[in-house]
Amino acid sequence: MKQFFLTVLGVFAGLFLFLIVVPFILITVAISSASSKEPTPSNTVLELDLREGITDQTPTNPFAVFGGGGLSTLQVVDVLAQAETDNRVKALLIRLPEGGITPAAADEIRQAVRRFRRSGKVVIAHSQGFQPVGTAVSSYMIGASASELWMQNTASFQLAGFSADGVFLGRAFDKYGVNAQFEQRYEYKNAVNEFTESDFTPAHREAMTAWMTSIYASSLANAAQDRKVTPQALRATIEAGPYSSVDARRLRLIDKIGQVEEAEAEAKRRAGRGAEIMEFSDYASSKGERAGTGRNAIAIVGGEGAINTGTGGGADPFGGGASIMSDDLAEAIHDAIEDDAVKAIVFRVSSPGGSPEASEQILAAVRAAKAAGKPVVVSMGDYAASGGYWISSEANWIVAQPTTLTGSIGVFGGKFVVADALGRFGVDMRNLSVGGGYADAFSPSQDFTPAQRAAFAAQIDRTYEEFISRVSTGRRLPPARVREIARGRVWTGAQAKTIGLVDQLGGLEEAIAKARELARIPADESVRFKRYPTPESPFEAISDIFGVSGEAARVLIGIGGVMNDPAAEATVRRIQTERARASGASVLADQPY
């Protein structure tokens, strides 16, 4: 009995510390931090560090801060637009990544940098080298758009092209008894190939080579324009590398050699007496999002990540990868429809695809907006492929960057049969089912029967034809023409424009301008920007996750600082997943964290 009371006492003591003391400390620290925020200095140099990676959109997830989330492309565009007219901001210093950056993000950031420079302000970019990794050509393109491009003295200019590797598991699966049974429509829908092949198929090689060539050529052309040389001359110089920093300067690939501290000092000198460096994120926090002014509003609706049915906030609660939940995004579009001030919708899409059912639910909301007299302009981010193109296909207008990966009009599906593989380790898998002959079609213990395979193939065919129909309707193209350019093939934005899948090349600013035009808002009239979905407060998010009252959520939110404990993270993720499943959502298989 004594041990029992000691245990109860320990539990209550732990709860007191967990729910009262820890939240009090965290809240005190937060208040102290907020009150100590310094104003923007009169002569400011913004420092934009792109080395930690960048998402397409700013997370609406209130817990992203716990995952150390960085900047987004749209945030960079938004903040630089505000800095253009801020007399306190005199210069911009960009820290470039040594490897690649998503090509479409690089295109959009370059455009924002050029607009910033047109306002009469200086931009200095600093690199610690360009490595032959990923799309380093995109990193160089951003650097080339600056007033001056610096590189560290010991760094190397190793950019000489663009390469990508594919991993194929076909032989390994054969060796270890894994049978990958998939249907794909059609030969360019090559996501399946990594499971079934040992090398690029001719169609896979053709498509990848084509979009890689398009990205490389586009990036070089932009860099050449900014460096004031011809694309041919720049390409010849780059491909003859690699170079030392001294050689790179001699060949006019860069402007100056120096440490980042020297670049910072130069930026401060150019900014004026008493200039100070201010981190980009700090300035962004002080300014907030562009709100605009005016009677009429344009809604900016964002969706980033794989597309799934259901609801759930669209992101890992600890700042992990974003996802598009169909209920949430469709509701956001309908909220914009119901807002009388909103005259047009800019729909920002950055998605590699996902569930056809979820995609159709979102597309239905796009149709509803058009039916309500509110034009929809899609702004494509890093990619808008497969399901990402499905939800975009019937918009009034589609804007994409030259290097956005889009299209992939196709479908695939299937299963892995692992009974043989497990059997080699003494694990036996057996299946029991009741009902019709299709009930055990997706059992991993046995192959499809001929009847199951035929039924599944027919379902894949139906989905493919539905996709063709959406694109044909939205793009006003004959179905036969859509079939020619579909077949699962990925195109860049530049390629997509030539074949009618995209209307205009550009980014968010171009999409906003088109939305104004379609809504017949005069060019000299100011507009407001309203963003959807509206971010949840931490209290609301905690309430959703745990199913507790708002008051209880206000207590739970204080424990955020302890959420770095892997056990706590796993528990919350498990609760989220089970609650989503209980509500009938399709949830992806649990991932190892």
NUFIKE-103449 format. One record per residue (C-alpha): residue number from 1; residue in three letters; x, y, z. Coordinates in Angstrom, 3 decimals. Example, Ala and Ser with C-alpha at 12.3 -4.5 7.8 and 13.67 -1.06 7.14 Angstrom:
BEGIN
1  Ala  12.300  -4.500  7.800
2  Ser  13.670  -1.060  7.140
This chain:
BEGIN
1  Met  0.000  0.000  0.000
2  Lys  2.862  2.341  0.888
3  Gln  4.410  1.751  -2.555
4  Phe  1.049  2.484  -4.141
5  Phe  0.780  5.892  -2.446
6  Leu  4.378  6.702  -3.325
7  Thr  3.641  5.868  -6.970
8  Val  0.503  8.038  -6.963
9  Leu  2.431  10.899  -5.388
10  Gly  5.142  10.585  -8.030
11  Val  2.569  10.657  -10.796
12  Phe  0.959  13.827  -9.447
13  Ala  4.349  15.463  -8.973
14  Gly  5.250  14.621  -12.562
15  Leu  1.949  15.970  -13.832
16  Phe  2.463  19.197  -11.887
17  Leu  5.903  19.693  -13.410
18  Phe  4.734  18.650  -16.891
19  Leu  1.532  20.696  -17.034
20  Ile  2.283  23.699  -14.819
21  Val  5.997  24.389  -14.363
22  Val  7.200  23.584  -17.898
23  Pro  4.437  25.611  -19.619
24  Phe  5.092  28.549  -17.272
25  Ile  8.792  28.535  -18.155
26  Leu  8.109  28.236  -21.883
27  Ile  5.510  30.993  -21.884
28  Thr  7.825  33.273  -19.893
29  Val  10.646  32.667  -22.361
30  Ala  8.322  33.300  -25.314
31  Ile  7.065  36.596  -23.846
32  Ser  10.610  37.685  -23.067
33  Ser  11.770  36.806  -26.566
34  Ala  8.887  38.659  -28.199
35  Ser  9.420  41.792  -26.123
36  Ser  13.107  41.926  -27.008
37  Lys  12.550  42.002  -30.792
38  Glu  14.508  44.875  -32.264
39  Pro  13.128  47.167  -34.990
40  Thr  14.606  47.214  -38.483
41  Pro  17.746  49.435  -38.511
42  Ser  17.663  52.567  -40.671
43  Asn  20.323  51.116  -43.018
44  Thr  19.675  47.400  -43.266
45  Val  21.306  44.572  -45.214
46  Leu  19.015  41.547  -45.379
47  Glu  20.870  38.233  -45.273
48  Leu  19.060  35.444  -47.119
49  Asp  20.586  32.019  -46.404
50  Leu  19.469  29.399  -48.934
51  Arg  21.811  26.672  -47.694
52  Glu  19.343  24.997  -45.326
53  Gly  16.828  24.097  -48.007
54  Ile  13.574  25.757  -48.921
55  Thr  9.971  24.620  -49.211
56  Asp  7.538  25.973  -51.764
57  Gln  5.010  27.384  -49.306
58  Thr  5.102  28.595  -45.735
59  Pro  3.676  25.799  -43.540
60  Thr  0.229  26.419  -42.088
61  Asn  1.196  23.877  -39.436
62  Pro  1.548  25.752  -36.102
63  Phe  4.163  23.248  -34.882
64  Ala  6.569  23.698  -37.806
65  Val  8.840  25.717  -35.547
66  Phe  9.640  22.573  -33.537
67  Gly  10.972  20.919  -36.695
68  Gly  13.347  23.787  -37.399
69  Gly  11.491  24.666  -40.590
70  Gly  13.203  27.186  -42.823
71  Leu  12.063  29.611  -45.477
72  Ser  9.662  29.022  -48.328
73  Thr  9.832  30.244  -51.905
74  Leu  6.606  32.211  -51.517
75  Gln  7.905  33.811  -48.326
76  Val  11.060  34.966  -50.120
77  Val  8.962  36.444  -52.932
78  Asp  6.571  38.109  -50.484
79  Val  9.282  39.575  -48.242
80  Leu  11.429  40.888  -51.091
81  Ala  8.357  42.579  -52.567
82  Gln  7.910  44.427  -49.268
83  Ala  11.637  45.184  -48.974
84  Glu  11.596  46.844  -52.414
85  Thr  9.588  49.751  -51.019
86  Asp  11.110  49.791  -47.516
87  Asn  13.519  52.738  -47.372
88  Arg  15.346  51.146  -44.452
89  Val  16.435  48.143  -46.538
90  Lys  19.372  49.129  -48.699
91  Ala  20.915  45.811  -49.764
92  Leu  20.492  42.036  -49.908
93  Leu  23.178  39.421  -49.198
94  Ile  22.429  35.893  -50.459
95  Arg  24.244  32.809  -49.118
96  Leu  24.168  30.249  -51.938
97  Pro  24.025  26.467  -51.430
98  Glu  26.988  24.456  -52.700
99  Gly  24.682  21.855  -54.251
100  Gly  21.407  22.186  -56.033
101  Ile  18.178  23.984  -55.262
102  Thr  14.827  23.042  -56.760
103  Pro  14.898  24.541  -60.272
104  Ala  11.433  26.131  -60.152
105  Ala  12.195  27.681  -56.747
106  Ala  15.417  29.077  -58.186
107  Asp  13.492  30.573  -61.118
108  Glu  11.044  32.294  -58.794
109  Ile  13.722  33.587  -56.417
110  Arg  15.713  34.909  -59.373
111  Gln  12.679  36.866  -60.559
112  Ala  12.196  38.323  -57.073
113  Val  15.891  39.297  -56.881
114  Arg  15.699  41.037  -60.244
115  Arg  12.626  43.021  -59.135
116  Phe  14.483  43.981  -55.938
117  Arg  17.459  45.194  -57.985
118  Arg  15.194  47.212  -60.286
119  Ser  14.176  49.236  -57.238
120  Gly  17.753  50.536  -57.159
121  Lys  19.081  48.309  -54.369
122  Val  22.254  46.264  -54.388
123  Val  22.414  42.465  -54.194
124  Ile  25.578  40.546  -53.306
125  Ala  25.631  36.753  -53.554
126  His  28.307  34.676  -51.816
127  Ser  29.210  31.078  -52.595
128  Gln  31.471  28.596  -50.833
129  Gly  31.714  26.663  -54.061
130  Phe  29.511  25.020  -56.659
131  Gln  29.646  21.239  -56.331
132  Pro  28.690  18.747  -59.077
133  Val  25.633  17.696  -57.044
134  Gly  22.025  17.861  -58.224
135  Thr  20.887  21.040  -59.920
136  Ala  23.838  23.195  -58.893
137  Val  23.196  25.094  -62.128
138  Ser  20.090  26.503  -60.405
139  Ser  22.187  27.762  -57.491
140  Tyr  24.535  29.441  -59.934
141  Met  21.594  31.008  -61.765
142  Ile  20.461  32.750  -58.555
143  Gly  24.017  33.969  -57.950
144  Ala  24.243  35.282  -61.490
145  Ser  21.196  37.477  -60.905
146  Ala  23.005  39.446  -58.168
147  Ser  24.830  42.750  -58.639
148  Glu  28.032  40.933  -57.610
149  Leu  28.785  37.223  -57.267
150  Trp  31.490  36.374  -54.726
151  Met  33.181  33.060  -54.040
152  Gln  35.408  31.939  -51.176
153  Asn  39.116  31.771  -52.057
154  Thr  39.494  28.039  -51.302
155  Ala  36.246  27.070  -53.040
156  Ser  35.992  25.319  -56.388
157  Phe  33.689  26.018  -59.308
158  Gln  32.838  22.399  -60.161
159  Leu  29.555  23.004  -61.965
160  Ala  29.921  21.356  -65.362
161  Gly  26.422  20.122  -66.180
162  Phe  23.464  18.353  -64.637
163  Ser  23.388  14.665  -63.663
164  Ala  20.870  12.427  -61.910
165  Asp  21.047  8.826  -60.709
166  Gly  18.297  6.223  -60.635
167  Val  18.116  3.292  -58.242
168  Phe  16.557  0.110  -59.639
169  Leu  15.524  -2.781  -57.408
170  Gly  14.395  -5.263  -60.047
171  Arg  17.344  -7.670  -59.706
172  Ala  17.352  -7.389  -55.900
173  Phe  13.648  -8.199  -55.737
174  Asp  14.195  -11.211  -58.003
175  Lys  17.063  -12.384  -55.815
176  Tyr  15.219  -12.051  -52.524
177  Gly  11.788  -13.202  -53.651
178  Val  9.817  -9.941  -53.752
179  Asn  7.295  -9.898  -56.590
180  Ala  6.300  -6.380  -57.665
181  Gln  2.945  -6.617  -59.465
182  Phe  1.974  -3.275  -60.950
183  Glu  -0.144  -1.776  -63.703
184  Gln  0.998  1.502  -65.272
185  Arg  -0.522  3.817  -67.861
186  Tyr  1.591  4.121  -69.829
187  Glu  5.259  3.580  -70.705
188  Tyr  6.371  7.023  -69.414
189  Lys  4.732  6.493  -65.994
190  Asn  8.081  5.276  -64.759
191  Ala  7.662  5.463  -60.972
192  Val  7.069  1.700  -61.217
193  Asn  10.362  1.061  -62.983
194  Glu  12.487  1.289  -59.843
195  Phe  10.694  -1.829  -58.566
196  Thr  10.584  -3.841  -61.778
197  Glu  13.650  -2.902  -63.843
198  Ser  17.432  -2.962  -63.563
199  Asp  18.053  -0.027  -65.926
200  Phe  16.289  2.884  -67.600
201  Thr  13.746  1.751  -70.165
202  Pro  13.926  3.614  -73.501
203  Ala  10.864  5.701  -72.582
204  His  12.197  6.443  -69.100
205  Arg  15.565  7.508  -70.505
206  Glu  13.935  9.645  -73.205
207  Ala  11.680  11.533  -70.809
208  Met  14.343  12.129  -68.148
209  Thr  16.924  13.269  -70.672
210  Ala  14.403  15.657  -72.208
211  Trp  13.350  17.389  -68.977
212  Met  16.922  17.488  -67.650
213  Thr  18.064  19.118  -70.894
214  Ser  15.211  21.630  -70.684
215  Ile  16.089  22.604  -67.091
216  Tyr  19.805  22.874  -67.888
217  Ala  19.248  24.991  -70.996
218  Ser  16.756  27.285  -69.265
219  Ser  19.028  27.866  -66.255
220  Leu  22.039  28.586  -68.452
221  Ala  20.042  30.988  -70.608
222  Asn  18.909  32.953  -67.538
223  Ala  22.407  33.015  -66.043
224  Ala  23.875  34.115  -69.366
225  Gln  21.364  36.956  -69.618
226  Asp  22.301  38.190  -66.150
227  Arg  26.058  37.782  -66.762
228  Lys  25.678  39.569  -70.115
229  Val  27.177  36.787  -72.232
230  Thr  25.660  34.452  -74.789
231  Pro  24.235  31.111  -73.608
232  Gln  26.582  29.308  -75.969
233  Ala  29.656  31.043  -74.561
234  Leu  28.611  30.444  -70.949
235  Arg  27.866  26.785  -71.621
236  Ala  31.220  26.225  -73.318
237  Thr  33.061  27.850  -70.416
238  Ile  31.190  25.942  -67.709
239  Glu  31.504  22.553  -69.392
240  Ala  35.266  22.983  -69.775
241  Gly  35.603  23.090  -65.954
242  Pro  36.062  22.512  -63.090
243  Tyr  37.927  25.630  -61.985
244  Ser  39.583  27.193  -58.983
245  Ser  38.127  30.428  -57.640
246  Val  40.946  32.360  -59.343
247  Asp  40.209  30.761  -62.715
248  Ala  36.466  31.283  -62.270
249  Arg  37.061  35.000  -61.731
250  Arg  39.451  35.210  -64.669
251  Leu  36.785  33.604  -66.879
252  Arg  34.138  36.030  -65.514
253  Leu  32.022  33.247  -64.041
254  Ile  32.158  35.186  -60.752
255  Asp  33.003  38.781  -59.855
256  Lys  35.057  38.716  -56.655
257  Ile  36.925  36.366  -54.345
258  Gly  36.555  36.693  -50.584
259  Gln  35.292  35.300  -47.321
260  Val  31.656  35.795  -46.407
261  Glu  32.721  38.336  -43.774
262  Glu  34.274  40.411  -46.538
263  Ala  31.098  40.157  -48.610
264  Glu  29.071  41.240  -45.579
265  Ala  31.387  44.213  -45.030
266  Glu  31.017  45.228  -48.677
267  Ala  27.232  44.957  -48.489
268  Lys  27.196  47.128  -45.350
269  Arg  29.491  49.678  -47.010
270  Arg  27.133  49.867  -49.989
271  Ala  24.138  50.199  -47.651
272  Gly  25.495  53.305  -45.941
273  Arg  26.902  54.535  -42.653
274  Gly  25.990  52.453  -39.611
275  Ala  24.450  49.677  -41.711
276  Glu  23.584  46.446  -39.935
277  Ile  22.993  42.869  -41.067
278  Met  19.490  41.538  -40.369
279  Glu  18.527  37.914  -40.872
280  Phe  15.878  37.435  -43.527
281  Ser  13.608  35.465  -41.196
282  Asp  13.731  38.211  -38.555
283  Tyr  12.741  40.839  -41.098
284  Ala  9.988  38.539  -42.392
285  Ser  8.617  38.183  -38.855
286  Ser  8.639  41.928  -38.320
287  Lys  6.820  42.629  -41.600
288  Gly  4.331  39.777  -41.720
289  Glu  2.639  38.717  -44.953
290  Arg  1.667  41.186  -47.639
291  Ala  -1.907  42.201  -46.928
292  Gly  -2.437  44.875  -49.564
293  Thr  -5.215  47.418  -49.469
294  Gly  -8.441  48.054  -51.303
295  Arg  -12.058  47.006  -51.507
296  Asn  -11.460  43.922  -53.652
297  Ala  -9.392  40.918  -52.660
298  Ile  -7.546  38.107  -54.397
299  Ala  -7.446  34.819  -52.528
300  Ile  -4.174  32.895  -52.486
301  Val  -4.947  29.242  -51.796
302  Gly  -1.960  26.981  -51.232
303  Gly  -1.405  23.244  -51.432
304  Glu  1.963  21.476  -51.161
305  Gly  2.881  17.798  -50.993
306  Ala  1.300  14.442  -51.823
307  Ile  -2.492  14.473  -52.205
308  Asn  -4.516  12.338  -49.789
309  Thr  -8.168  11.995  -48.875
310  Gly  -9.346  13.220  -45.493
311  Thr  -8.272  15.960  -43.153
312  Gly  -5.411  16.511  -40.815
313  Gly  -3.754  19.889  -41.144
314  Gly  -1.600  18.927  -44.116
315  Ala  1.701  18.383  -42.326
316  Asp  3.639  16.435  -39.759
317  Pro  3.011  18.200  -36.416
318  Phe  6.740  18.491  -35.870
319  Gly  7.500  20.339  -39.077
320  Gly  8.014  17.358  -41.352
321  Gly  7.005  16.997  -44.965
322  Ala  3.772  18.689  -46.005
323  Ser  0.835  16.912  -47.589
324  Ile  -2.398  18.030  -49.216
325  Met  -5.498  16.721  -47.454
326  Ser  -8.480  16.902  -49.786
327  Asp  -11.069  17.953  -47.193
328  Asp  -8.872  20.791  -45.961
329  Leu  -7.939  22.145  -49.382
330  Ala  -11.443  21.838  -50.838
331  Glu  -12.797  23.653  -47.775
332  Ala  -10.209  26.411  -48.231
333  Ile  -11.350  26.964  -51.819
334  His  -14.997  27.026  -50.735
335  Asp  -14.142  29.543  -48.004
336  Ala  -12.678  31.789  -50.708
337  Ile  -15.800  31.285  -52.824
338  Glu  -18.051  32.354  -49.949
339  Asp  -16.035  35.500  -49.204
340  Asp  -17.770  38.324  -51.063
341  Ala  -14.605  40.440  -51.084
342  Val  -12.697  37.773  -53.037
343  Lys  -12.964  38.394  -56.785
344  Ala  -10.465  35.793  -58.033
345  Ile  -8.433  32.878  -56.710
346  Val  -4.737  32.196  -57.238
347  Phe  -4.292  28.491  -56.563
348  Arg  -0.648  27.690  -55.758
349  Val  0.053  24.016  -56.444
350  Ser  3.265  22.160  -55.645
351  Ser  2.543  18.438  -55.668
352  Pro  3.924  15.238  -57.234
353  Gly  0.455  13.653  -57.195
354  Gly  -1.481  11.239  -55.057
355  Ser  -4.996  9.868  -54.725
356  Pro  -7.282  10.279  -57.776
357  Glu  -10.299  10.485  -55.462
358  Ala  -8.706  13.244  -53.386
359  Ser  -7.638  15.057  -56.558
360  Glu  -11.169  14.939  -57.950
361  Gln  -12.599  16.355  -54.713
362  Ile  -10.246  19.341  -54.971
363  Leu  -10.939  19.791  -58.682
364  Ala  -14.673  19.879  -57.918
365  Ala  -14.003  22.863  -55.634
366  Val  -12.116  24.583  -58.480
367  Arg  -15.150  24.029  -60.720
368  Ala  -17.385  25.497  -58.009
369  Ala  -15.254  28.638  -57.897
370  Lys  -15.558  29.096  -61.637
371  Ala  -19.310  28.501  -61.484
372  Ala  -19.535  31.199  -58.801
373  Gly  -17.912  33.678  -61.180
374  Lys  -14.531  33.682  -59.469
375  Pro  -11.750  32.922  -61.965
376  Val  -9.068  30.497  -60.835
377  Val  -5.447  30.968  -61.887
378  Val  -3.063  28.144  -61.013
379  Ser  0.504  29.056  -60.081
380  Met  2.656  25.939  -60.285
381  Gly  5.555  25.639  -57.865
382  Asp  8.320  23.040  -57.857
383  Tyr  6.086  20.476  -59.531
384  Ala  2.449  19.942  -60.395
385  Ala  2.521  16.431  -61.782
386  Ser  0.030  13.558  -61.920
387  Gly  -2.587  14.426  -59.262
388  Gly  -0.977  17.864  -59.047
389  Tyr  -1.909  18.383  -62.692
390  Trp  -5.351  16.799  -62.190
391  Ile  -6.317  19.479  -59.627
392  Ser  -4.927  22.199  -61.922
393  Ser  -6.341  21.034  -65.227
394  Glu  -9.659  22.908  -65.263
395  Ala  -8.443  26.280  -63.976
396  Asn  -9.099  29.349  -66.120
397  Trp  -5.364  29.901  -66.581
398  Ile  -2.180  28.005  -65.685
399  Val  1.150  29.698  -64.934
400  Ala  4.326  27.641  -64.451
401  Gln  8.015  28.300  -64.189
402  Pro  10.097  27.118  -67.170
403  Thr  11.580  24.415  -64.919
404  Thr  8.414  23.318  -63.083
405  Leu  7.880  19.579  -63.509
406  Thr  4.311  19.060  -64.664
407  Gly  2.052  16.798  -66.681
408  Ser  2.655  13.122  -65.884
409  Ile  -0.887  12.462  -67.075
410  Gly  -1.072  8.808  -66.173
411  Val  -1.726  6.388  -63.359
412  Phe  -0.151  3.350  -61.716
413  Gly  -0.934  0.967  -58.910
414  Gly  -0.228  -2.498  -57.635
415  Lys  1.244  -4.468  -54.765
416  Phe  4.310  -6.317  -53.505
417  Val  3.980  -10.038  -52.915
418  Val  6.409  -10.835  -50.082
419  Ala  5.412  -14.342  -48.971
420  Asp  8.405  -15.947  -50.724
421  Ala  10.825  -13.347  -49.333
422  Leu  9.582  -13.882  -45.777
423  Gly  9.615  -17.626  -46.226
424  Arg  13.373  -17.529  -46.766
425  Phe  13.679  -16.284  -43.196
426  Gly  11.331  -18.883  -41.744
427  Val  8.315  -16.567  -41.694
428  Asp  5.182  -18.050  -43.250
429  Met  2.390  -15.802  -44.503
430  Arg  -1.051  -17.243  -45.253
431  Asn  -4.275  -15.494  -46.283
432  Leu  -7.910  -16.120  -45.394
433  Ser  -10.768  -14.192  -46.950
434  Val  -14.537  -14.323  -47.236
435  Gly  -16.709  -12.739  -49.870
436  Gly  -16.109  -12.199  -53.562
437  Gly  -13.134  -13.185  -55.643
438  Tyr  -11.617  -9.687  -55.421
439  Ala  -11.627  -9.572  -51.614
440  Asp  -8.008  -10.741  -51.301
441  Ala  -6.739  -9.085  -54.466
442  Phe  -4.235  -6.938  -52.560
443  Ser  -3.030  -9.582  -50.186
444  Pro  0.800  -9.524  -50.060
445  Ser  0.836  -13.280  -49.588
446  Gln  -0.184  -14.280  -53.118
447  Asp  -0.127  -13.143  -56.729
448  Phe  -3.113  -11.585  -58.455
449  Thr  -5.314  -14.240  -60.026
450  Pro  -5.966  -13.652  -63.752
451  Ala  -9.471  -12.414  -62.908
452  Gln  -8.168  -10.063  -60.207
453  Arg  -5.478  -8.703  -62.524
454  Ala  -8.034  -8.059  -65.252
455  Ala  -10.399  -6.293  -62.859
456  Phe  -7.599  -4.176  -61.425
457  Ala  -6.310  -3.286  -64.916
458  Ala  -9.827  -2.188  -65.883
459  Gln  -9.934  0.097  -62.855
460  Ile  -6.577  1.635  -63.818
461  Asp  -7.893  2.158  -67.351
462  Arg  -10.995  3.947  -66.025
463  Thr  -8.896  6.304  -63.915
464  Tyr  -6.630  7.042  -66.880
465  Glu  -9.603  7.853  -69.122
466  Glu  -11.062  10.109  -66.411
467  Phe  -7.733  11.957  -66.253
468  Ile  -7.709  12.353  -70.044
469  Ser  -11.265  13.706  -69.892
470  Arg  -10.379  16.323  -67.231
471  Val  -7.410  17.575  -69.220
472  Ser  -9.334  17.587  -72.490
473  Thr  -12.126  19.654  -70.913
474  Gly  -9.901  22.046  -69.023
475  Arg  -7.326  22.646  -71.729
476  Arg  -9.835  22.573  -74.603
477  Leu  -7.844  19.889  -76.398
478  Pro  -9.235  16.912  -78.334
479  Pro  -8.958  13.674  -76.289
480  Ala  -6.799  12.152  -79.008
481  Arg  -4.302  15.015  -78.657
482  Val  -4.239  14.639  -74.877
483  Arg  -3.480  10.918  -75.257
484  Glu  -0.495  11.802  -77.453
485  Ile  1.074  14.063  -74.829
486  Ala  -0.049  12.052  -71.788
487  Arg  1.071  8.421  -71.355
488  Gly  2.516  9.366  -67.952
489  Arg  5.195  11.656  -69.353
490  Val  6.696  14.432  -67.234
491  Trp  7.286  17.779  -68.952
492  Thr  8.962  20.973  -67.809
493  Gly  6.913  24.155  -67.765
494  Ala  8.710  25.378  -70.889
495  Gln  7.868  22.140  -72.728
496  Ala  4.316  22.127  -71.372
497  Lys  3.644  25.593  -72.726
498  Thr  4.541  24.538  -76.259
499  Ile  2.098  21.599  -76.143
500  Gly  -0.794  23.444  -74.513
501  Leu  -0.656  22.134  -70.939
502  Val  0.435  25.537  -69.577
503  Asp  -0.701  29.021  -70.624
504  Gln  2.088  31.274  -69.356
505  Leu  5.601  31.080  -67.919
506  Gly  6.178  32.844  -64.617
507  Gly  5.551  32.706  -60.903
508  Leu  3.170  33.962  -58.266
509  Glu  3.405  37.613  -59.345
510  Glu  2.425  36.766  -62.919
511  Ala  -0.459  34.625  -61.620
512  Ile  -1.724  37.498  -59.449
513  Ala  -1.567  39.873  -62.422
514  Lys  -3.582  37.441  -64.541
515  Ala  -6.140  36.955  -61.763
516  Arg  -6.629  40.747  -61.597
517  Glu  -7.143  40.821  -65.345
518  Leu  -9.673  37.971  -65.359
519  Ala  -11.542  39.548  -62.429
520  Arg  -11.557  42.880  -64.299
521  Ile  -9.920  44.749  -61.449
522  Pro  -8.382  47.952  -62.894
523  Ala  -4.583  47.957  -62.958
524  Asp  -4.441  51.193  -60.937
525  Glu  -6.698  49.848  -58.178
526  Ser  -5.156  48.359  -55.034
527  Val  -6.165  44.869  -53.959
528  Arg  -5.988  42.942  -50.724
529  Phe  -4.570  39.443  -50.413
530  Lys  -6.425  36.842  -48.385
531  Arg  -4.697  33.538  -47.756
532  Tyr  -6.316  30.136  -47.388
533  Pro  -6.327  27.786  -45.582
534  Thr  -6.173  29.955  -42.486
535  Pro  -3.399  28.670  -40.205
536  Glu  -4.610  26.979  -37.044
537  Ser  -3.532  28.345  -33.712
538  Pro  -1.459  25.935  -31.609
539  Phe  -4.459  25.599  -29.284
540  Glu  -6.763  24.534  -32.122
541  Ala  -4.199  22.100  -33.491
542  Ile  -3.621  20.435  -30.137
543  Ser  -7.392  20.179  -29.704
544  Asp  -7.688  18.461  -33.105
545  Ile  -4.887  16.019  -32.383
546  Phe  -5.970  14.911  -28.936
547  Gly  -9.703  15.522  -29.139
548  Val  -9.632  17.728  -26.061
549  Ser  -11.374  20.991  -25.269
550  Gly  -9.847  24.294  -26.230
551  Glu  -9.123  25.026  -22.580
552  Ala  -7.244  21.768  -22.156
553  Ala  -5.371  22.507  -25.386
554  Arg  -4.124  25.753  -23.884
555  Val  -2.473  23.694  -21.190
556  Leu  -1.060  21.091  -23.567
557  Ile  0.462  23.682  -25.918
558  Gly  2.935  24.617  -23.226
559  Ile  4.690  21.271  -23.501
560  Gly  6.009  21.998  -26.993
561  Gly  9.576  22.230  -25.771
562  Val  9.639  18.582  -24.713
563  Met  8.389  17.353  -28.088
564  Asn  11.912  16.631  -29.233
565  Asp  11.597  13.390  -27.272
566  Pro  11.233  10.664  -29.958
567  Ala  8.754  8.746  -27.803
568  Ala  6.535  11.826  -27.516
569  Glu  6.738  12.423  -31.249
570  Ala  5.816  8.820  -32.027
571  Thr  2.849  8.939  -29.640
572  Val  1.386  12.066  -31.194
573  Arg  1.852  10.729  -34.725
574  Arg  0.133  7.474  -33.732
575  Ile  -2.810  9.392  -32.258
576  Gln  -3.137  11.487  -35.417
577  Thr  -3.050  8.444  -37.677
578  Glu  -5.598  6.472  -35.691
579  Arg  -7.983  9.426  -35.447
580  Ala  -7.736  9.956  -39.207
581  Arg  -8.415  6.272  -39.887
582  Ala  -11.368  6.326  -37.510
583  Ser  -12.899  9.160  -39.536
584  Gly  -12.628  7.163  -42.748
585  Ala  -9.571  8.882  -44.269
586  Ser  -7.122  7.097  -46.522
587  Val  -3.840  7.273  -44.649
588  Leu  -0.484  6.373  -46.106
589  Ala  1.387  3.478  -44.516
590  Asp  3.200  4.483  -41.374
591  Gln  6.737  5.637  -42.033
592  Pro  9.765  4.901  -39.830
593  Tyr  10.830  8.026  -37.970
